[in-house]
Amino acid sequence: IANQLRDAVPHRQDMAVEASTADAHALVPLCGTYGVDPDSANAPYESTRFTGTFTRTLPALPASTVATEKIGILPSLRQVLCVGQDQPLGVPVSELSFAAPIDVRDQVFPDLFGLPHYDENWTLTYEGSLSIDTDVTAANGPAVRTSQMYIDADGIRLHDQTRPFCDAGVEPYDIVQLRGCNSTLGDSDCPVGYTCFVHPQSTVANLGACMLSDEADRLANACKEFLTSLRQYTVSTTTSGELKLVPRKHVLTTTPIDGCTSDDQCHTLANYMLQNESGNNPLNDLPINDLHTYSCAVDTARKPELAADGVSPLKRCIQTCQVDLDCDAGNVCDNGTCMEGVIPPQACVNAPQRYELRAAEAFAVVGDHSGYHHHVIADAGGNCIQDPAGSLYDIGRIPLRAPACSTDPATNPYTGQHTDGTFDPNPCQVTVDQTETDNNYVPGTCAAANPATSLITRPADAIRYRGRGLTLTLVDPTYAGDQTCIGDGLGVAGLAPGTKIPVVPPLYQESVRVVSGFSPLLITTGAAYPVKVRRGPGESIWVMDEGDYLSKSVDTASTRGKVFRIESAAIGIVNILQ
């Protein structure tokens, strides 16, 4: 009808069904389908779904702390049980799948208007970038920005005259990664008169710093700690045009989500992290002993949290040292603590600094068209604040730890709204049924039994994220650890049962392509500038443009303009009256 948004997806109601072999007039569920290939020639538009290509990507070693063989212990998107004519015993499918049960799909895609692009690639990157623009795309700003850095009595200040920080969605305790210059590109990342200098003792691949060509060698010693570090900093305060930064301590990624309890526990967790770097089953691994030292203490440069008791401040396993060699590569020793970045002399950062803004201790949820959603705004003083009128669903982060979801059965599964009008926190923690294929082993070994696998449905810890038009459930944000075989989940020897260990390394990414989001139906009329739109007979739409039509025939009168008639029943057909 006129003035009403209409959906351009003609087969929105299609489902994963086929004719029953017992009754040709009946339709029964089908599991082995992802719908019609959206890239095939003349493919019909079907229901919103993912295309069946789900990618999990580990950062390259040595940055990754998980071997490829153990990628299955990392967080993943929920799978549900599908029982169909082709799979009478059932099979696990993604909750985003075309074959997922209808009630699940309704919860996963609750609002098609919230998916403004027919086809979009979504990524979940742990501690990933808040921006995704490249040289050929423009969604929400460049991933790598350039600003001026100042070192003074206020500490470290990153100043940008374009005032991008609130718009980018950066929050306190986020990560600023100084990108310096890529030494493999020569001096092309640096201004004229500057050289891309790499300190001889640096262990961070290709990470140089732009320094005046005639000063680089002279400043090498004074800037050594800065030049040999990862150059990662924590955001302490945010304004639209300036970030204040503090040096970032090096913390063990396997620190329990509820905090550590002792230095000895930290050492056990460090051994477990090294174990995860091996692709072997624990049963076949040689004894591992991490030679670094750790202190279980509060880290003021990370977001303050409460421990499991709900009262004490959460403690993290902080790497300690006496000299730089006591720290992991890319970290430097400063006053007994391994640091990922230090406060450098001003002379070390006089050149414009290239940097990246990253979400801290959370997955950044980003669409390649939609970008990163947030409701950070600038107040009257230019300070970055959370918009008090911001949408509950304008969120682009999934942390590994979140407030509990409601257990009230009357809570709306689509929106998280309670009967009293309040809403679940977003994201929130919940226990869900996770269906998956589990390995079977010969007792006492990691050899495959017969049958080698079995289908199971287990209760799993999960984080539920509700975004615009897309609800995701991230299962297993933490892992208990393995004792005998990869994936047995029996726990780490020496740790209390139920210890929730995060094993996900920074920049681990999950990506999924979603098709058949909302696509508005557009009418191509060829009208110049419409001056009138009227409802015609039979629910048709009549549009008159402003251009004069000069008749060249005595049988046809000249008119003010063309009249375009669009029939509601066949909106793609336009008849022109002159």
TIRO-577483 format. One record per residue (C-alpha): residue in one letter; x, y, z. Coordinates in steps of 0.02 Angstrom, whole numbers, padded with zeros to 5 digits, always signed. Example, Ala and Ser with C-alpha at 12.3 -4.5 7.8 and 13.67 -1.06 7.14 Angstrom:
2
A+00615-00225+00390;S+00684-00053+00357;
// end
This chain:
578
I+00000+00000+00000;A+00058+00180-00027;N+00175+00252+00106;Q+00205+00081+00184;L+00374-00008+00192;R+00363-00174+00103;D+00478-00324+00107;A+00571-00368-00053;V+00604-00548+00002;P+00469-00647-00089;H+00495-00814+00000;R+00512-00750+00179;Q+00394-00887+00240;D+00497-01031+00170;M+00551-01163+00296;A+00666-01314+00298;V+00536-01443+00251;E+00504-01573+00118;A+00363-01687+00067;S+00338-01836+00182;T+00383-02006+00110;A+00232-02075+00201;D+00108-01941+00144;A+00148-01836-00009;H+00023-01704+00051;A+00115-01678+00216;L+00272-01575+00247;V+00401-01635+00372;P+00561-01554+00441;L+00724-01566+00343;C+00894-01547+00431;G+01022-01563+00292;T+00993-01393+00211;Y+01054-01215+00226;G+00922-01153+00105;V+00955-01103-00074;D+01131-01041-00107;P+01110-00851-00106;D+01252-00834-00232;S+01177-00953-00360;A+01102-00885-00519;N+00922-00826-00495;A+00920-00889-00315;P+00755-00848-00229;Y+00759-00745-00071;E+00717-00859+00075;S+00701-00840+00264;T+00838-00751+00362;R+00977-00873+00402;F+01163-00900+00401;T+01237-00978+00245;G+01315-01128+00328;T+01492-01059+00323;F+01544-01031+00504;T+01726-00982+00523;R+01833-00989+00681;T+02003-00905+00665;L+02147-00910+00788;P+02277-00771+00789;A+02445-00825+00721;L+02572-00898+00840;P+02657-00841+00949;A+02511-00723+00988;S+02390-00869+01005;T+02390-00972+01164;V+02283-01112+01092;A+02340-01244+00967;T+02233-01272+00812;E+02192-01448+00873;K+02109-01372+01028;I+02002-01240+00943;G+01849-01338+00999;I+01875-01286+01182;L+01849-01102+01137;P+01681-01011+01149;S+01563-01041+01004;L+01387-01001+00947;R+01250-01115+01011;Q+01192-01272+00921;V+01019-01349+00940;L+00944-01518+00898;C+00860-01543+00730;V+00757-01700+00701;G+00701-01718+00521;Q+00652-01843+00389;D+00834-01852+00334;Q+00898-01861+00515;P+00772-01962+00617;L+00894-01980+00762;G+00935-01796+00763;V+01086-01691+00718;P+01161-01531+00791;V+01131-01372+00689;S+01172-01191+00724;E+01032-01090+00803;L+01058-00971+00656;S+01030-01110+00531;F+00888-01127+00406;A+00855-01298+00483;A+00841-01237+00664;P+00668-01256+00744;I+00549-01113+00704;D+00533-01055+00885;V+00723-01042+00898;R+00736-00945+00735;D+00603-00824+00797;Q+00712-00786+00948;V+00873-00773+00847;F+00798-00655+00717;P+00665-00560+00816;D+00657-00402+00710;L+00697-00401+00525;F+00695-00211+00522;G+00845-00221+00638;L+00943-00310+00500;P+00949-00167+00376;H+01054-00259+00249;Y+00999-00409+00149;D+01173-00487+00156;E+01297-00452+00297;N+01451-00533+00370;W+01459-00527+00560;T+01617-00552+00660;L+01643-00583+00846;T+01824-00541+00888;Y+01890-00557+01064;E+01968-00391+01114;G+01944-00342+00932;S+01944-00175+00845;L+01798-00054+00866;S+01814+00004+00686;I+01820-00092+00523;D+01842+00029+00379;T+01971-00013+00247;D+02034+00081+00095;V+01878+00026-00001;T+01742+00020+00134;A+01660+00149+00246;A+01555+00085+00392;N+01612+00160+00557;G+01786+00234+00540;P+01961+00172+00504;A+02031+00029+00606;V+02200+00116+00614;R+02194+00301+00657;T+02330+00432+00674;S+02341+00559+00815;Q+02468+00656+00916;M+02533+00586+01081;Y+02589+00695+01226;I+02684+00648+01384;D+02669+00775+01525;A+02619+00796+01707;D+02448+00720+01665;G+02531+00560+01603;I+02497+00497+01426;R+02373+00593+01317;L+02316+00541+01143;H+02247+00697+01059;D+02145+00700+00898;Q+02076+00863+00827;T+01942+00769+00730;R+01863+00720+00898;P+01822+00539+00849;F+01826+00447+01015;C+01645+00456+01075;D+01581+00417+00901;A+01697+00266+00895;G+01619+00198+01056;V+01780+00188+01157;E+01752+00161+01344;P+01862+00169+01500;Y+01976+00016+01519;D+01975-00016+01332;I+02141-00052+01245;V+02241+00068+01137;Q+02365-00026+01029;L+02499+00087+00958;R+02536+00021+00784;G+02696+00120+00752;C+02754+00080+00577;N+02774-00080+00478;S+02960-00104+00451;T+02930-00214+00298;L+02860-00062+00207;G+03015+00043+00229;D+02975+00220+00285;S+02807+00232+00195;D+02709+00235+00360;C+02807+00387+00421;P+02805+00573+00380;V+02940+00650+00270;G+03104+00664+00366;Y+03062+00517+00481;T+03122+00338+00472;C+03038+00176+00531;F+03158+00126+00669;V+03158-00049+00745;H+03258-00072+00904;P+03388-00211+00885;Q+03322-00297+01043;S+03138-00291+00995;T+03049-00460+00989;V+02887-00390+00916;A+02884-00431+00731;N+02883-00284+00609;L+02835-00156+00742;G+02942-00002+00718;A+02924+00179+00772;C+02931+00336+00665;M+03078+00440+00726;L+03175+00583+00650;S+03305+00509+00536;D+03447+00604+00620;E+03388+00560+00798;A+03339+00376+00790;D+03508+00304+00836;R+03535+00435+00971;L+03366+00398+01053;A+03378+00208+01039;N+03438+00186+01217;A+03324+00316+01297;C+03172+00242+01208;K+03222+00060+01226;E+03083+00006+01347;F+02951+00088+01237;L+03022+00022+01074;T+03038-00159+01134;S+02863-00172+01211;L+02696-00219+01132;R+02643-00038+01159;Q+02472-00080+01228;Y+02390+00043+01348;T+02230+00055+01449;V+02108+00198+01424;S+02079+00286+01590;T+01968+00433+01539;T+01882+00475+01376;T+01829+00635+01292;S+01778+00663+01113;G+01949+00730+01066;E+02068+00654+01193;L+02106+00491+01280;K+02210+00478+01438;L+02309+00318+01444;V+02397+00217+01578;P+02527+00079+01556;R+02450-00095+01545;K+02511-00239+01653;H+02535-00411+01576;V+02400-00526+01646;L+02383-00713+01622;T+02240-00744+01500;T+02187-00900+01597;T+02152-00801+01757;P+01985-00872+01820;I+01835-00768+01773;D+01793-00747+01958;G+01972-00700+02000;C+02125-00793+02062;T+02149-00848+02242;S+02338-00868+02262;D+02507-00855+02176;D+02516-01046+02173;Q+02351-01054+02080;C+02420-00931+01953;H+02570-01044+01923;T+02456-01193+01892;L+02354-01088+01770;A+02513-01033+01681;N+02560-01216+01657;Y+02385-01251+01589;M+02402-01108+01464;L+02566-01181+01400;Q+02480-01350+01388;N+02348-01274+01274;E+02484-01215+01155;S+02523-01398+01122;G+02418-01496+00998;N+02445-01656+01098;N+02322-01741+01213;P+02365-01704+01396;L+02392-01891+01420;N+02536-01887+01295;D+02613-01720+01344;L+02776-01707+01438;P+02767-01618+01607;I+02757-01430+01581;N+02826-01302+01703;D+02808-01117+01665;L+02965-01025+01722;H+02883-00855+01745;T+02820-00789+01911;Y+02649-00717+01949;S+02565-00616+02086;C+02380-00638+02121;A+02332-00456+02147;V+02208-00320+02099;D+02247-00236+01933;T+02190-00055+01937;A+02219-00037+01750;R+02079-00159+01709;K+01892-00145+01736;P+01852-00166+01922;E+01750-00322+01957;L+01697-00416+02112;A+01761-00590+02154;A+01646-00741+02171;D+01597-00689+02348;G+01518-00530+02278;V+01614-00423+02403;S+01802-00434+02375;P+01885-00349+02226;L+01929-00470+02088;K+02114-00517+02079;R+02209-00563+01922;C+02369-00661+01890;I+02496-00523+01853;Q+02665-00574+01782;T+02810-00515+01891;C+02995-00493+01855;Q+03167-00429+01901;V+03232-00400+01724;D+03153-00393+01551;L+03200-00574+01513;D+03084-00630+01655;C+02934-00571+01550;D+02847-00643+01398;A+02908-00577+01230;G+02849-00401+01197;N+02838-00357+01382;V+02963-00258+01484;C+03002-00259+01670;D+02954-00101+01764;N+02965-00096+01955;G+02943-00283+01971;T+02795-00298+01852;C+02792-00353+01670;M+02714-00215+01566;E+02639-00216+01391;G+02678-00031+01375;V+02773+00102+01472;I+02773+00292+01484;P+02904+00346+01357;P+03001+00510+01347;Q+02912+00637+01237;A+03054+00629+01111;C+03008+00448+01073;V+02831+00494+01014;N+02849+00664+00928;A+02791+00591+00763;P+02604+00564+00732;Q+02557+00398+00812;R+02460+00263+00721;Y+02346+00167+00838;E+02197+00050+00853;L+02051+00054+00976;R+02002-00117+01045;A+01867-00182+01162;A+01938-00244+01327;E+01894-00418+01396;A+01747-00437+01276;F+01702-00493+01101;A+01674-00347+00983;V+01519-00384+00878;V+01536-00299+00709;G+01438-00307+00546;D+01529-00264+00385;H+01388-00143+00340;S+01319-00100+00512;G+01486-00077+00597;Y+01505-00080+00786;H+01347-00032+00881;H+01355+00070+01042;H+01269+00216+01128;V+01420+00315+01184;I+01391+00502+01159;A+01478+00663+01206;D+01401+00768+01344;A+01403+00959+01346;G+01582+00957+01411;G+01642+00836+01277;N+01656+00688+01397;C+01609+00519+01326;I+01458+00449+01421;Q+01327+00314+01397;D+01173+00391+01317;P+01035+00384+01451;A+00908+00368+01311;G+01011+00239+01215;S+00929+00078+01158;L+00956-00077+01263;Y+00994-00168+01099;D+01122-00043+01034;I+01263-00148+01107;G+01417-00215+01020;R+01506-00312+01158;I+01494-00487+01229;P+01599-00505+01389;L+01648-00674+01461;R+01561-00626+01623;A+01389-00545+01632;P+01242-00521+01752;A+01119-00665+01760;C+00970-00675+01643;S+00799-00690+01720;T+00735-00865+01759;D+00554-00805+01756;P+00463-00912+01624;A+00352-00763+01585;T+00502-00663+01520;N+00481-00624+01335;P+00608-00735+01245;Y+00624-00611+01102;T+00656-00449+01195;G+00703-00504+01372;Q+00558-00400+01440;H+00482-00450+01607;T+00299-00440+01652;D+00332-00286+01758;G+00403-00192+01608;T+00586-00209+01655;F+00714-00298+01548;D+00852-00426+01566;P+01027-00354+01569;N+01104-00357+01396;P+01211-00461+01379;C+01165-00582+01518;Q+01222-00752+01579;V+01110-00903+01558;T+01116-01093+01553;V+01059-01168+01388;D+01047-01340+01308;Q+01193-01364+01190;T+01182-01506+01063;E+01345-01571+00992;T+01442-01722+00933;D+01553-01791+01072;N+01707-01901+01049;N+01708-02075+01126;Y+01875-02147+01186;V+01937-02317+01238;P+01949-02306+01429;G+02119-02249+01490;T+02174-02194+01316;C+02135-02063+01184;A+02105-02194+01049;A+01936-02185+00964;A+01808-02308+01029;N+01671-02390+00927;P+01566-02291+00888;A+01691-02148+00883;T+01562-02014+00921;S+01392-01992+01001;L+01259-01858+00996;I+01234-01770+01162;T+01135-01623+01231;R+01211-01546+01386;P+01177-01394+01494;A+01305-01261+01452;D+01352-01092+01525;A+01316-00957+01398;I+01308-00770+01370;R+01150-00709+01280;Y+01172-00555+01173;R+01025-00460+01101;G+01070-00340+00961;R+00971-00251+00829;G+00877-00389+00741;L+01002-00523+00793;T+01011-00625+00953;L+01167-00729+00983;T+01203-00857+01118;L+01389-00881+01152;V+01413-01049+01239;D+01560-01099+01348;P+01636-00928+01380;T+01750-01020+01501;Y+01818-01196+01507;A+01857-01316+01649;G+02012-01387+01565;D+02064-01562+01507;Q+02151-01698+01604;T+02170-01845+01484;C+02108-01807+01308;I+02070-01648+01212;G+01893-01595+01251;D+01860-01709+01400;G+01824-01558+01511;L+01875-01652+01669;G+01962-01502+01744;V+02141-01450+01775;A+02234-01555+01903;G+02271-01451+02057;L+02126-01330+02033;A+01962-01333+02126;P+01820-01417+02028;G+01712-01291+01937;T+01850-01161+01915;K+01795-01056+01766;I+01947-01028+01658;P+01944-00914+01506;V+02052-00991+01370;V+02009-00874+01225;P+02162-00777+01161;P+02150-00595+01106;L+02099-00575+00922;Y+02017-00747+00912;Q+01875-00722+00789;E+01712-00807+00743;S+01625-00751+00584;V+01458-00791+00505;R+01366-00729+00352;V+01181-00688+00374;V+01069-00668+00221;S+00889-00612+00193;G+00890-00471+00317;F+00763-00335+00285;S+00769-00275+00105;P+00647-00135+00061;L+00546-00157-00098;L+00596-00016-00215;I+00495+00044-00365;T+00591+00105-00516;T+00473+00226-00605;G+00587+00342-00701;A+00491+00491-00630;A+00585+00656-00624;Y+00526+00742-00465;P+00360+00671-00402;V+00239+00809-00353;K+00086+00705-00311;V+00056+00528-00247;R-00124+00470-00243;R-00215+00309-00204;G-00299+00248-00362;P-00434+00120-00395;G-00404-00059-00341;E-00272-00008-00211;S-00157+00055-00347;I-00033+00197-00325;W-00032+00346-00445;V+00123+00455-00454;M+00135+00616-00557;D+00302+00695-00594;E+00332+00881-00620;G+00407+00875-00794;D+00300+00935-00941;Y+00256+00811-01077;L+00251+00892-01246;S+00147+00789-01366;K+00209+00769-01543;S+00046+00697-01606;V-00122+00781-01640;D-00204+00627-01565;T-00117+00646-01394;A-00137+00797-01281;S+00009+00877-01192;T+00003+00856-01003;R+00093+00930-00855;G+00194+00770-00829;K+00192+00582-00837;V+00077+00480-00725;F+00147+00315-00660;R+00022+00183-00605;I+00084+00045-00490;E-00032-00099-00453;S-00028-00159-00272;A-00049-00340-00323;A+00100-00330-00443;I+00206-00192-00372;G+00352-00229-00485;I+00248-00180-00639;V+00236+00006-00680;N+00115+00071-00811;I+00148+00245-00881;L+00005+00361-00928;Q+00044+00517-01028;
// end
